[in-house]
Amino acid sequence: MQFIIYMCMMYLQEIRKKTQMIAQKNTIPHRLSRGGFDLLERRIVEEKLKRQQAESGSAELIYPPSLLSRHEKWKLARTKLGGQMTSEKSLEISLYIVSS
């Protein structure tokens, strides 16, 4: 029984080291939760719908809101609540995207 517990702990330590190495290589972290980009897109669409309904003054939907492009979602995922980017590298990449 002790051997099984020891081997399980060794296996978990190997997995832990592997994930730590992967996390160290991530220089452009995002701020998304488990929902990922799908949840971000749903939230943006809901906000656009609320704005459209507020502007029109009625609850009926005039037209569905346009979806975000891929680079806009990328930038939103790496922007903090205060408007700052999560890292200097992500700021450089977002400026490159805008200039392209």
BAPAFI-82942 format. One line per field, with one value per atom (N, C-alpha, C, O, CB): atom name; x, y, z; residue in three letters; residue number from 1. Coordinates in nm, 2 decimals, padded with zeros to 4 digits. Atoms other than C-alpha are relative to their C-alpha. Glycine has a CB too. Example, Ala and Ser with C-alpha at 12.3 -4.5 7.8 and 13.67 -1.06 7.14 Angstrom:
BAPAFI-82942
atom	c(N_CA_C_O_CB_N_CA_C_O_CB)
c1	c(00.09_01.23_00.09_00.19_-00.10_-00.09_01.37_-00.08_-00.03_00.04)
c2	c(-00.12_-00.45_00.12_00.12_00.00_-00.11_-00.11_00.11_00.22_00.05)
c3	c(00.00_00.78_00.00_00.07_00.12_00.00_00.71_00.08_00.09_-00.14)
type	c(Ala_Ala_Ala_Ala_Ala_Ser_Ser_Ser_Ser_Ser)
seq	c(1_1_1_1_1_2_2_2_2_2)
***
This chain:
BAPAFI-82942
atom	c(N_CA_C_O_CB_N_CA_C_O_CB_N_CA_C_O_CB_N_CA_C_O_CB_N_CA_C_O_CB_N_CA_C_O_CB_N_CA_C_O_CB_N_CA_C_O_CB_N_CA_C_O_CB_N_CA_C_O_CB_N_CA_C_O_CB_N_CA_C_O_CB_N_CA_C_O_CB_N_CA_C_O_CB_N_CA_C_O_CB_N_CA_C_O_CB_N_CA_C_O_CB_N_CA_C_O_CB_N_CA_C_O_CB_N_CA_C_O_CB_N_CA_C_O_CB_N_CA_C_O_CB_N_CA_C_O_CB_N_CA_C_O_CB_N_CA_C_O_CB_N_CA_C_O_CB_N_CA_C_O_CB_N_CA_C_O_CB_N_CA_C_O_CB_N_CA_C_O_CB_N_CA_C_O_CB_N_CA_C_O_CB_N_CA_C_O_CB_N_CA_C_O_CB_N_CA_C_O_CB_N_CA_C_O_CB_N_CA_C_O_CB_N_CA_C_O_CB_N_CA_C_O_CB_N_CA_C_O_CB_N_CA_C_O_CB_N_CA_C_O_CB_N_CA_C_O_CB_N_CA_C_O_CB_N_CA_C_O_CB_N_CA_C_O_CB_N_CA_C_O_CB_N_CA_C_O_CB_N_CA_C_O_CB_N_CA_C_O_CB_N_CA_C_O_CB_N_CA_C_O_CB_N_CA_C_O_CB_N_CA_C_O_CB_N_CA_C_O_CB_N_CA_C_O_CB_N_CA_C_O_CB_N_CA_C_O_CB_N_CA_C_O_CB_N_CA_C_O_CB_N_CA_C_O_CB_N_CA_C_O_CB_N_CA_C_O_CB_N_CA_C_O_CB_N_CA_C_O_CB_N_CA_C_O_CB_N_CA_C_O_CB_N_CA_C_O_CB_N_CA_C_O_CB_N_CA_C_O_CB_N_CA_C_O_CB_N_CA_C_O_CB_N_CA_C_O_CB_N_CA_C_O_CB_N_CA_C_O_CB_N_CA_C_O_CB_N_CA_C_O_CB_N_CA_C_O_CB_N_CA_C_O_CB_N_CA_C_O_CB_N_CA_C_O_CB_N_CA_C_O_CB_N_CA_C_O_CB_N_CA_C_O_CB_N_CA_C_O_CB_N_CA_C_O_CB_N_CA_C_O_CB_N_CA_C_O_CB_N_CA_C_O_CB_N_CA_C_O_CB_N_CA_C_O_CB_N_CA_C_O_CB_N_CA_C_O_CB_N_CA_C_O_CB_N_CA_C_O_CB_N_CA_C_O_CB_N_CA_C_O_CB_N_CA_C_O_CB_N_CA_C_O_CB_N_CA_C_O_CB)
c1	c(00.08_00.00_00.09_00.06_-00.09_-00.09_00.28_00.07_00.08_00.11_-00.06_00.44_-00.09_-00.05_00.04_00.10_00.12_-00.01_-00.02_-00.13_00.01_00.09_00.13_00.11_-00.02_-00.13_00.46_00.00_00.04_00.12_00.00_00.43_-00.10_-00.07_-00.03_00.10_00.11_00.06_00.04_-00.13_-00.06_00.29_00.11_00.12_00.06_-00.11_00.59_-00.06_-00.01_00.09_00.06_00.36_-00.06_-00.05_-00.11_00.06_00.18_00.10_00.08_-00.09_-00.11_00.51_00.05_00.08_00.11_-00.04_00.61_-00.09_-00.05_00.02_00.10_00.29_00.01_-00.01_-00.15_-00.01_00.33_00.11_00.10_00.01_-00.12_00.68_-00.02_00.02_00.12_00.03_00.56_-00.09_-00.06_-00.06_00.09_00.28_00.06_00.03_-00.13_-00.08_00.51_00.09_00.10_00.08_-00.09_00.75_-00.09_-00.04_00.07_00.09_00.46_-00.05_-00.05_-00.12_00.04_00.34_00.11_00.08_-00.06_-00.11_00.68_00.02_00.07_00.13_-00.02_00.69_-00.11_-00.10_00.01_00.12_00.35_00.03_00.02_-00.13_-00.03_00.46_-00.12_-00.11_00.12_00.12_00.12_-00.12_-00.20_-00.02_00.11_-00.13_-00.14_-00.14_00.02_00.14_-00.51_-00.07_-00.02_-00.08_00.07_-00.76_-00.14_-00.23_-00.02_00.13_-01.04_-00.01_00.09_-00.01_00.03_-01.20_-00.02_00.02_-00.13_00.02_-01.31_-00.08_-00.07_-00.06_00.09_-01.56_00.08_00.03_-00.10_-00.08_-01.28_-00.05_-00.13_00.03_00.04_-01.34_-00.15_-00.21_00.08_00.14_-01.69_-00.08_-00.17_-00.04_00.07_-01.80_00.02_-00.07_00.05_-00.03_-01.62_-00.09_-00.15_00.14_00.09_-01.81_-00.14_-00.21_00.02_00.14_-02.14_-00.03_-00.13_-00.04_00.02_-02.09_00.00_-00.08_00.12_00.00_-02.00_-00.13_-00.18_00.12_00.12_-02.30_-00.12_-00.20_-00.03_00.11_-02.53_00.01_-00.09_00.01_-00.02_-02.38_-00.05_-00.11_00.15_00.05_-02.44_-00.15_-00.21_00.06_00.15_-02.80_-00.06_-00.16_-00.04_00.05_-02.86_00.01_-00.08_00.07_-00.02_-02.71_-00.10_-00.16_00.14_00.10_-02.93_-00.14_-00.21_00.00_00.13_-03.24_-00.02_-00.12_-00.03_00.01_-03.16_-00.01_-00.08_00.12_00.01_-03.10_-00.13_-00.18_00.12_00.12_-03.41_-00.12_-00.23_-00.02_00.10_-03.62_-00.11_-00.21_-00.07_00.09_-03.80_00.07_00.19_-00.09_-00.07_-03.74_00.01_00.08_-00.09_-00.01_-03.77_00.14_00.20_-00.11_-00.13_-03.45_-00.01_-00.09_00.06_00.00_-03.39_00.08_00.03_00.05_-00.09_-03.10_00.10_00.14_00.07_-00.10_-02.85_00.13_00.17_00.02_-00.13_-02.52_00.10_00.10_00.04_-00.11_-02.21_00.09_00.11_00.07_-00.10_-01.96_00.13_00.17_00.01_-00.14_-01.61_00.09_00.07_00.05_-00.10_-01.32_00.10_00.10_00.07_-00.09_-01.05_00.10_00.13_00.07_-00.10_-00.80_-00.06_00.01_00.08_00.07_-01.05_-00.02_00.00_-00.13_00.02_-01.13_00.13_00.14_-00.06_-00.13_-00.76_00.04_00.09_00.11_-00.04_-00.70_-00.09_-00.04_-00.01_00.09_-01.01_00.04_00.03_-00.14_-00.04_-00.89_00.12_00.14_00.02_-00.12_-00.56_00.00_00.10_00.11_00.01_-00.69_-00.06_-00.16_-00.09_00.05_-00.74_-00.12_-00.15_00.11_00.11_-01.04_00.03_-00.05_-00.07_-00.04_-00.85_00.05_00.08_00.12_-00.03_-00.77_00.15_00.19_-00.02_-00.14_-00.41_00.01_-00.07_00.09_-00.02_-00.27_00.07_00.13_00.09_-00.05_-00.16_00.15_00.21_-00.05_-00.15_00.21_00.05_-00.03_00.05_-00.06_00.44_00.00_-00.02_00.15_00.00_00.46_-00.13_-00.14_00.05_00.13_00.09_-00.03_-00.11_-00.11_00.02_00.09_00.07_00.02_00.06_-00.08_00.36_-00.08_-00.09_00.14_00.07_00.16_-00.13_-00.17_-00.03_00.13_-00.17_00.03_-00.05_-00.08_-00.03_00.00_00.04_00.01_00.12_-00.03_00.14_-00.12_-00.13_00.09_00.13_-00.21_-00.07_-00.12_-00.08_00.07_-00.35_00.06_00.00_-00.01_-00.07_-00.08_-00.01_00.02_00.14_00.01_-00.13_-00.12_-00.14_00.01)
c2	c(-00.12_00.00_00.13_00.22_00.00_-00.12_00.24_00.02_00.14_-00.02_-00.02_00.17_00.06_00.15_-00.14_-00.06_00.26_00.15_00.23_-00.07_-00.15_00.59_00.07_00.18_00.01_-00.07_00.67_00.02_00.12_-00.09_-00.01_00.59_00.10_00.18_-00.13_-00.10_00.80_00.14_00.23_-00.02_-00.13_01.09_00.04_00.15_00.00_-00.03_01.06_00.03_00.12_-00.13_-00.03_01.05_00.14_00.21_-00.11_-00.13_01.36_00.11_00.22_00.01_-00.10_01.54_00.02_00.13_-00.05_-00.02_01.47_00.08_00.17_-00.14_-00.08_01.61_00.14_00.23_-00.06_-00.13_01.91_00.08_00.19_00.00_-00.06_01.98_00.03_00.14_-00.09_-00.03_01.95_00.12_00.20_-00.13_-00.11_02.19_00.13_00.24_-00.02_-00.12_02.44_00.05_00.17_-00.03_-00.04_02.43_00.06_00.16_-00.12_-00.06_02.50_00.14_00.23_-00.10_-00.13_02.79_00.10_00.22_-00.01_-00.09_02.94_00.05_00.17_-00.06_-00.04_02.95_00.09_00.15_-00.12_-00.09_03.14_00.14_00.18_-00.05_-00.14_03.50_00.09_00.21_00.04_-00.08_03.62_-00.06_-00.12_00.01_00.06_03.51_00.07_00.19_00.00_-00.06_03.57_00.00_-00.06_-00.08_-00.02_03.66_-00.07_-00.03_00.15_00.07_03.42_-00.11_-00.17_-00.06_00.10_03.18_-00.13_-00.15_00.03_00.13_02.82_00.01_-00.08_-00.09_-00.01_02.95_00.03_00.00_00.11_-00.03_03.07_00.11_00.19_-00.12_-00.10_03.26_-00.01_00.09_-00.02_00.02_03.12_00.09_00.16_-00.14_-00.08_03.28_00.15_00.23_-00.03_-00.14_03.61_00.05_00.16_00.02_-00.04_03.62_00.01_00.11_-00.10_-00.01_03.55_00.13_00.19_-00.12_-00.12_03.83_00.13_00.22_00.01_-00.12_04.08_00.01_00.12_-00.01_00.00_03.98_00.05_00.13_-00.14_-00.04_04.02_00.15_00.22_-00.07_-00.15_04.37_00.08_00.18_00.03_-00.07_04.47_00.00_00.10_-00.07_00.00_04.35_00.09_00.16_-00.15_-00.10_04.55_00.14_00.22_-00.02_-00.14_04.86_00.03_00.14_00.02_-00.02_04.81_00.02_00.11_-00.12_-00.02_04.77_00.13_00.19_-00.12_-00.13_05.08_00.11_00.21_00.01_-00.11_05.29_00.00_00.11_-00.02_00.00_05.17_00.03_00.08_-00.13_-00.03_05.21_-00.11_-00.09_00.13_00.11_04.88_-00.13_-00.14_-00.01_00.13_04.52_-00.09_-00.19_-00.07_00.09_04.38_00.02_00.13_00.03_00.00_04.30_00.04_-00.02_-00.15_-00.05_04.50_-00.09_-00.14_00.14_00.09_04.29_-00.05_00.01_00.08_00.06_04.06_00.07_00.12_-00.15_-00.07_04.22_-00.08_-00.20_00.03_00.06_04.15_-00.06_-00.01_00.10_00.07_03.91_00.07_00.14_-00.15_-00.06_04.01_-00.08_-00.20_00.00_00.07_03.93_-00.07_-00.04_00.10_00.08_03.70_00.08_00.05_-00.10_-00.09_03.97_00.08_00.11_00.08_-00.08_04.17_-00.08_-00.03_00.06_00.09_03.87_-00.03_-00.03_-00.13_00.02_03.81_00.11_00.09_-00.02_-00.12_04.16_00.02_00.05_00.13_-00.01_04.16_-00.10_-00.08_-00.02_00.11_03.83_00.04_-00.02_-00.13_-00.03_03.99_00.14_00.20_-00.01_-00.14_04.33_-00.01_-00.08_00.08_-00.01_04.39_00.09_00.16_00.04_-00.09_04.57_00.15_00.22_-00.03_-00.13_04.89_00.05_00.16_00.03_-00.03_04.88_-00.03_-00.01_00.14_00.04_04.76_-00.14_-00.22_00.02_00.13_04.46_-00.08_-00.03_00.00_00.09_04.15_00.00_-00.02_-00.13_00.00_04.18_00.10_00.14_-00.14_-00.09_04.40_-00.07_-00.01_00.03_00.08_04.12_00.01_00.02_-00.14_-00.01_04.12_00.14_00.15_-00.04_-00.14_04.50_00.02_00.08_00.10_-00.01_04.48_-00.07_-00.02_-00.07_00.08_04.21_00.07_00.08_-00.14_-00.07_04.41_00.12_00.16_00.03_-00.12_04.72_-00.04_00.03_00.08_00.05_04.51_-00.04_-00.01_-00.12_00.04_04.38_00.12_00.12_-00.08_-00.12_04.73_00.06_00.11_00.10_-00.07_04.86_-00.08_-00.02_00.02_00.08_04.57_00.02_-00.04_-00.15)
c3	c(00.00_00.00_00.00_-00.07_00.12_00.00_00.08_-00.13_-00.17_00.11_00.13_-00.25_-00.10_-00.18_-00.05_00.09_-00.44_00.03_-00.07_00.02_-00.04_-00.25_-00.05_-00.10_00.15_00.04_-00.32_-00.15_-00.20_00.05_00.15_-00.69_-00.05_-00.15_-00.06_00.04_-00.72_00.02_-00.06_00.08_-00.03_-00.55_-00.10_-00.14_00.14_00.10_-00.79_-00.13_-00.20_-00.01_00.13_-01.09_00.00_-00.10_-00.03_-00.01_-00.97_00.00_-00.06_00.12_00.00_-00.91_-00.14_-00.18_00.09_00.14_-01.27_-00.08_-00.16_-00.06_00.07_-01.40_00.05_-00.04_00.03_-00.05_-01.17_-00.06_-00.10_00.15_00.06_-01.30_-00.15_-00.19_00.02_00.14_-01.66_-00.02_-00.11_-00.06_00.01_-01.61_00.04_-00.02_00.08_-00.04_-01.43_-00.12_-00.14_00.12_00.11_-01.73_-00.11_-00.17_-00.05_00.11_-01.97_00.04_-00.04_-00.02_-00.05_-01.75_-00.01_-00.04_00.14_00.01_-01.75_-00.14_-00.16_00.05_00.14_-02.13_-00.05_-00.15_-00.09_00.04_-02.14_00.03_00.15_00.07_-00.03_-02.18_-00.03_00.00_-00.09_00.03_-02.30_00.06_-00.01_-00.16_-00.07_-02.04_-00.04_-00.06_00.15_00.02_-02.09_00.13_00.23_-00.11_-00.12_-01.83_-00.01_00.06_00.03_00.02_-01.94_00.11_00.16_-00.14_-00.10_-01.70_-00.07_-00.19_00.09_00.07_-01.78_-00.12_-00.21_00.10_00.12_-02.03_-00.13_-00.24_00.02_00.11_-02.25_-00.10_-00.06_-00.08_00.10_-02.57_-00.03_-00.07_-00.13_00.02_-02.61_00.10_00.06_00.02_-00.10_-02.28_-00.03_-00.01_00.14_00.04_-02.38_-00.11_-00.10_-00.03_00.12_-02.71_00.04_00.00_-00.11_-00.05_-02.54_00.08_00.06_00.08_-00.08_-02.29_-00.09_-00.07_00.10_00.09_-02.57_-00.08_-00.10_-00.10_00.08_-02.78_00.09_00.05_-00.05_-00.09_-02.47_00.03_00.04_00.13_-00.02_-02.40_-00.12_-00.11_00.03_00.12_-02.76_-00.02_-00.06_-00.13_00.01_-02.75_00.10_00.07_00.04_-00.10_-02.43_-00.05_-00.03_00.14_00.05_-02.59_-00.11_-00.12_-00.05_00.11_-02.90_00.05_00.00_-00.10_-00.06_-02.69_00.07_00.07_00.09_-00.06_-02.49_-00.09_-00.07_00.10_00.11_-02.80_-00.07_-00.10_-00.10_00.07_-02.97_00.09_00.04_-00.07_-00.09_-02.66_00.01_00.08_-00.04_00.00_-02.71_00.03_00.02_-00.13_-00.03_-02.61_-00.12_-00.11_00.10_00.11_-02.96_-00.07_-00.07_-00.10_00.06_-03.15_-00.14_-00.22_00.01_00.13_-03.46_-00.10_-00.20_-00.01_00.08_-03.60_00.10_00.20_-00.12_-00.09_-03.44_-00.01_-00.11_-00.03_00.00_-03.33_-00.08_-00.08_00.14_00.07_-03.53_00.10_00.21_-00.09_-00.08_-03.39_00.00_-00.10_-00.03_00.00_-03.29_-00.09_-00.11_00.14_00.07_-03.51_00.09_00.21_-00.10_-00.08_-03.40_00.08_00.20_-00.08_-00.06_-03.32_00.11_00.21_-00.10_-00.11_-03.12_00.12_00.24_-00.05_-00.12_-02.90_00.07_00.19_-00.05_-00.06_-02.85_00.09_00.20_-00.12_-00.08_-02.73_00.12_00.23_-00.09_-00.12_-02.50_00.10_00.22_-00.05_-00.09_-02.35_00.08_00.19_-00.07_-00.07_-02.25_00.06_00.09_-00.09_-00.05_-02.13_00.14_00.16_-00.09_-00.13_-01.76_00.01_-00.08_00.10_-00.02_-01.61_-00.02_-00.06_00.13_00.01_-01.60_-00.13_-00.15_00.10_00.14_-01.97_-00.03_-00.14_-00.02_00.02_-01.92_-00.06_-00.03_00.13_00.05_-02.10_00.11_00.20_-00.13_-00.10_-01.90_00.01_00.11_-00.02_00.00_-02.01_-00.11_-00.19_-00.02_00.10_-02.21_-00.14_-00.24_00.04_00.12_-02.47_-00.07_-00.19_00.02_00.06_-02.52_-00.05_-00.15_00.10_00.05_-02.56_-00.13_-00.22_00.11_00.13_-02.83_-00.11_-00.22_00.02_00.11_-03.02_-00.03_-00.15_00.05_00.03_-02.99_-00.08_-00.17_00.13_00.08_-03.12_-00.15_-00.24_00.06_00.13_-03.41_-00.08_-00.20_00.01_00.06_-03.48_-00.05_-00.16_00.10_00.04_-03.49_-00.12_-00.21_00.12_00.11_-03.72_-00.13_-00.24_00.04_00.12_-03.97_-00.08_-00.18_00.04)
type	c(Met_Met_Met_Met_Met_Gln_Gln_Gln_Gln_Gln_Phe_Phe_Phe_Phe_Phe_Ile_Ile_Ile_Ile_Ile_Ile_Ile_Ile_Ile_Ile_Tyr_Tyr_Tyr_Tyr_Tyr_Met_Met_Met_Met_Met_Cys_Cys_Cys_Cys_Cys_Met_Met_Met_Met_Met_Met_Met_Met_Met_Met_Tyr_Tyr_Tyr_Tyr_Tyr_Leu_Leu_Leu_Leu_Leu_Gln_Gln_Gln_Gln_Gln_Glu_Glu_Glu_Glu_Glu_Ile_Ile_Ile_Ile_Ile_Arg_Arg_Arg_Arg_Arg_Lys_Lys_Lys_Lys_Lys_Lys_Lys_Lys_Lys_Lys_Thr_Thr_Thr_Thr_Thr_Gln_Gln_Gln_Gln_Gln_Met_Met_Met_Met_Met_Ile_Ile_Ile_Ile_Ile_Ala_Ala_Ala_Ala_Ala_Gln_Gln_Gln_Gln_Gln_Lys_Lys_Lys_Lys_Lys_Asn_Asn_Asn_Asn_Asn_Thr_Thr_Thr_Thr_Thr_Ile_Ile_Ile_Ile_Ile_Pro_Pro_Pro_Pro_Pro_His_His_His_His_His_Arg_Arg_Arg_Arg_Arg_Leu_Leu_Leu_Leu_Leu_Ser_Ser_Ser_Ser_Ser_Arg_Arg_Arg_Arg_Arg_Gly_Gly_Gly_Gly_Gly_Gly_Gly_Gly_Gly_Gly_Phe_Phe_Phe_Phe_Phe_Asp_Asp_Asp_Asp_Asp_Leu_Leu_Leu_Leu_Leu_Leu_Leu_Leu_Leu_Leu_Glu_Glu_Glu_Glu_Glu_Arg_Arg_Arg_Arg_Arg_Arg_Arg_Arg_Arg_Arg_Ile_Ile_Ile_Ile_Ile_Val_Val_Val_Val_Val_Glu_Glu_Glu_Glu_Glu_Glu_Glu_Glu_Glu_Glu_Lys_Lys_Lys_Lys_Lys_Leu_Leu_Leu_Leu_Leu_Lys_Lys_Lys_Lys_Lys_Arg_Arg_Arg_Arg_Arg_Gln_Gln_Gln_Gln_Gln_Gln_Gln_Gln_Gln_Gln_Ala_Ala_Ala_Ala_Ala_Glu_Glu_Glu_Glu_Glu_Ser_Ser_Ser_Ser_Ser_Gly_Gly_Gly_Gly_Gly_Ser_Ser_Ser_Ser_Ser_Ala_Ala_Ala_Ala_Ala_Glu_Glu_Glu_Glu_Glu_Leu_Leu_Leu_Leu_Leu_Ile_Ile_Ile_Ile_Ile_Tyr_Tyr_Tyr_Tyr_Tyr_Pro_Pro_Pro_Pro_Pro_Pro_Pro_Pro_Pro_Pro_Ser_Ser_Ser_Ser_Ser_Leu_Leu_Leu_Leu_Leu_Leu_Leu_Leu_Leu_Leu_Ser_Ser_Ser_Ser_Ser_Arg_Arg_Arg_Arg_Arg_His_His_His_His_His_Glu_Glu_Glu_Glu_Glu_Lys_Lys_Lys_Lys_Lys_Trp_Trp_Trp_Trp_Trp_Lys_Lys_Lys_Lys_Lys_Leu_Leu_Leu_Leu_Leu_Ala_Ala_Ala_Ala_Ala_Arg_Arg_Arg_Arg_Arg_Thr_Thr_Thr_Thr_Thr_Lys_Lys_Lys_Lys_Lys_Leu_Leu_Leu_Leu_Leu_Gly_Gly_Gly_Gly_Gly_Gly_Gly_Gly_Gly_Gly_Gln_Gln_Gln_Gln_Gln_Met_Met_Met_Met_Met_Thr_Thr_Thr_Thr_Thr_Ser_Ser_Ser_Ser_Ser_Glu_Glu_Glu_Glu_Glu_Lys_Lys_Lys_Lys_Lys_Ser_Ser_Ser_Ser_Ser_Leu_Leu_Leu_Leu_Leu_Glu_Glu_Glu_Glu_Glu_Ile_Ile_Ile_Ile_Ile_Ser_Ser_Ser_Ser_Ser_Leu_Leu_Leu_Leu_Leu_Tyr_Tyr_Tyr_Tyr_Tyr_Ile_Ile_Ile_Ile_Ile_Val_Val_Val_Val_Val_Ser_Ser_Ser_Ser_Ser_Ser_Ser_Ser_Ser_Ser)
seq	c(1_1_1_1_1_2_2_2_2_2_3_3_3_3_3_4_4_4_4_4_5_5_5_5_5_6_6_6_6_6_7_7_7_7_7_8_8_8_8_8_9_9_9_9_9_10_10_10_10_10_11_11_11_11_11_12_12_12_12_12_13_13_13_13_13_14_14_14_14_14_15_15_15_15_15_16_16_16_16_16_17_17_17_17_17_18_18_18_18_18_19_19_19_19_19_20_20_20_20_20_21_21_21_21_21_22_22_22_22_22_23_23_23_23_23_24_24_24_24_24_25_25_25_25_25_26_26_26_26_26_27_27_27_27_27_28_28_28_28_28_29_29_29_29_29_30_30_30_30_30_31_31_31_31_31_32_32_32_32_32_33_33_33_33_33_34_34_34_34_34_35_35_35_35_35_36_36_36_36_36_37_37_37_37_37_38_38_38_38_38_39_39_39_39_39_40_40_40_40_40_41_41_41_41_41_42_42_42_42_42_43_43_43_43_43_44_44_44_44_44_45_45_45_45_45_46_46_46_46_46_47_47_47_47_47_48_48_48_48_48_49_49_49_49_49_50_50_50_50_50_51_51_51_51_51_52_52_52_52_52_53_53_53_53_53_54_54_54_54_54_55_55_55_55_55_56_56_56_56_56_57_57_57_57_57_58_58_58_58_58_59_59_59_59_59_60_60_60_60_60_61_61_61_61_61_62_62_62_62_62_63_63_63_63_63_64_64_64_64_64_65_65_65_65_65_66_66_66_66_66_67_67_67_67_67_68_68_68_68_68_69_69_69_69_69_70_70_70_70_70_71_71_71_71_71_72_72_72_72_72_73_73_73_73_73_74_74_74_74_74_75_75_75_75_75_76_76_76_76_76_77_77_77_77_77_78_78_78_78_78_79_79_79_79_79_80_80_80_80_80_81_81_81_81_81_82_82_82_82_82_83_83_83_83_83_84_84_84_84_84_85_85_85_85_85_86_86_86_86_86_87_87_87_87_87_88_88_88_88_88_89_89_89_89_89_90_90_90_90_90_91_91_91_91_91_92_92_92_92_92_93_93_93_93_93_94_94_94_94_94_95_95_95_95_95_96_96_96_96_96_97_97_97_97_97_98_98_98_98_98_99_99_99_99_99_100_100_100_100_100)
***
